[in-house]
Amino acid sequence: MIKKHIPNAITCCNLLSGCLGISFCFDGNLILGASMILVGAGFDFFDGFAARMLKVSSPVGKELDSLADMVTFGVLPAVIMVHLLLQTDVFHEYVPYLGYIIAAFSAVRLANFNVDERQSDGFIGVPTPANAILIGSLPLIMDMYPQYSEVILNQWLLLGITIVMSFLLNAEIPLVSLKFKNFGWKGNEPRYIMIITSIVLLAIFQVAALPMVVATQIIVSIIFR
């Protein structure tokens, strides 16, 4: 049946988005590179949605999803961080390459996700797409608000984000996911609150709201814990 291949095809689009994003970054276009994280996140949401709607979930699909996420939400944000650090006045020429630890911790997080039965309808630790969106938002904010470029291009801020987010990827912090088993309000309150709050923030602050959206997931999860 063709329909059983639809979710995996969408997942492959996620992976291809990550590949394109990495290529754009190495061509010096961090804006397009970061934009591909958002494109990949869209595919990442709809592949799971399609699998549940078509009732064609499979172990292969789960593994493929993690492999795609590793490229788009693990390697790509690490590449973006390295390129951002290369634009700062670092105290040592090799310091920018510390940004690649994001890829390493993302790999550990994805591997744990595949074997952790507690994460069937939620997350333990910050999910890789959220981390990637946070990091990817930095060049987008710089592009839309050039006055903040000097603030963002601070080696200590960027290294701090790298270390803190790498830790949070694998921290024992329960977080709400956007996986809907049904679309009723009851039982999905935190999901709808996350969606509504995110839409309002994006409408007001546009791309600058992306870090706030990630923070919203953490705050809502703590409140409903």
N, C-alpha and C positions, 0 to 999 in steps of 0.2 A: 504493500500500500504506500502511495506517495505521502500520505499525511504523516506517517511515522518519521519521515525524513525532514519535515518542515522545521521542528525545533532545532535540530542539529544544523540545518542550513542557516538559521538565524544566528546560532552560536558561532558558526564560522564567519559570519559577517562581523561579529564582535571581534574575533581574532584578527581579521583583515583590517579592521579599524585601528587596532593596536599596532599592526605592522606599518600601516600608512603613517600613523602618528610618530613612530620612531624615525621613519625616513624623513618626515618633515623636520623633526628636531635636529637631526644631523645635517640637514640642509640649511639650518639656521632659522627656521620658521617655527618658533615655539608656540605662536598663536594657533596655527593650524594643528600642530602637534597636540596641544592641550585640548583643542576642540574635538579631536578624535576620541578623547576619553569620554566626553559627553555623548558622542555618537555611539560608542561602544556600550556605554551604560544603558542607552535606549535598547539596543539589541539584547543586552544581558537581561533586562527586565522582561522583554517580550518572548525570549526563548523559553523561560520557565512558565510564563503565562500561557504560551501556545501548547506546551507539553501537558499542562494541567487541563486546559480546555479540550484538547484533542484526546486526552487520556492515553498518551503514548510515552510516558516517562520510562527511562531505561538506565541501567548502570553505565552504559556507554555514553549516554547523554550527560550524565553527571560528571564523568571523568573529562569529557570533551569541554564541558563548561569551565572546569577548573583550569584546564590547559589554556583556554582562550583568555580567562581572567588573568592568568599569570603574565601573558603578553601585554594586554591592554591596561590592567590595573596593578601590575607588578613591575614589569620592565619599563614601560612607557613613563610612569611618574618618576621612576628612578632616573631615567635619562633627562627628564625635564629638570629635576632637582640638580643634577650634575651641571647642566648648562646654565642654570641660574647661579650656582656657586662660582662657576667660571667667570661670571660677570662681576664678582665682588672682589674686594681687596683682601684676599685670603692671606693668612700668615704663613702658609706653606703651599707650594705649587701642587702637592698631591691631595690637599684637603678637599677640593671639589669632588673627588672620586668617592668620598665617604657617602655621597648620595646614593650609591649603588646598594648600600645596606638595606634600602627600602625594598629592593627586589628580593633580597635574601629573606627578610622577615615576612614579605608577602608570600613567598613560597612555603615557608613554615606554616603560616596562617591557613593557606589553602589546603595543605596536606592534612592539617589537624581537622579542618572542616569536613573533609571527606570521611574521616573515621570517627568523628565525635557525634554520637547519636543524640546528644542534647541539643543539637542545632538543626533539628528537623523543621521547626517553625519559628526559629529566632536565631540570634547570633550570640556567640561568646567572643567578645573582643570586637573592635571596629572592623567591619567588612572591608575587603580590598577596594571595592568600587568607591566607597565613601572616602577612604584615604586618598585614592587617586584623584577624585573630584576636588578634594581640598588642595592638593598640590597643583593640580592642573589649573585651578582658579587663579593662581598667583600671576602667571604671565598674562592671563586674560584681564585681570584687574589692572595690571600695569599698562596694558594697551588702552583700556577704557579710561583709566584715571592716572595719567602720567605723573601727576604730582605725588603719587604714593610709591613711585618706583624706587626712590632713595630709601624709603622705609623697608620695602620688601627685599631689596638687594643689600641686605645686611648679613654678613656671613654667620653671625651668632644667632640671628633669628632663623635663618634657613637650616643651620645645623641643629638648632633646638627643635624645629619642626620635624626634621629627619629622625632624631633620637626619640622624641616623645611619641610620634605617630608609629614608629617601628615597635615601640613598647606596647602601645595601645592595640596594635593589630593582634597581639597574642595575649593580652591581659584577660583575666577571668572576670570580665564585665558583661553581664547579660544585656543584650540590646535587641530592640524590637526590629523585626524585618517587615518588608512590604509583601510578604507572602499571604495572600488571601485564600482561605478555604471556602469562604462565602463572602457575600458583599453586604451583609447586614451590619448594623451599627454595633450591636451587642457582641462583645468579644473582639471587635476590631477598633475600639475607641482610640487606642494609641496610634494605630496606622492612619486613621482618618485625620487625627489631630496633626500628625506629622505632615501629611499631604497638604492639608489646608494651610498650616503655618508656613510651609515651604513655598506654596503658591503666592501667599501674601508677601513674604519676604522677597521673592524673585520679582514680583510686580513693582515693589517699591525700590529695591536696591539693585535689581538686575544682576549682573555677573558678580558684583560684590557680595551678593547674598549667599553664594555657594558655600563659603566657610560656615556661615550661620546655619545653613541647611544641615550640614554635618553635625554642628553643635546641637541642633534641634533634636536629631535622632538620639544623641547621648542623653540630653536632658529629659526628653519624654520617656526614654527607657528607664531612667532612674526614678522618675515620678511614679510610673506604673509598675515598678519592680515588685 
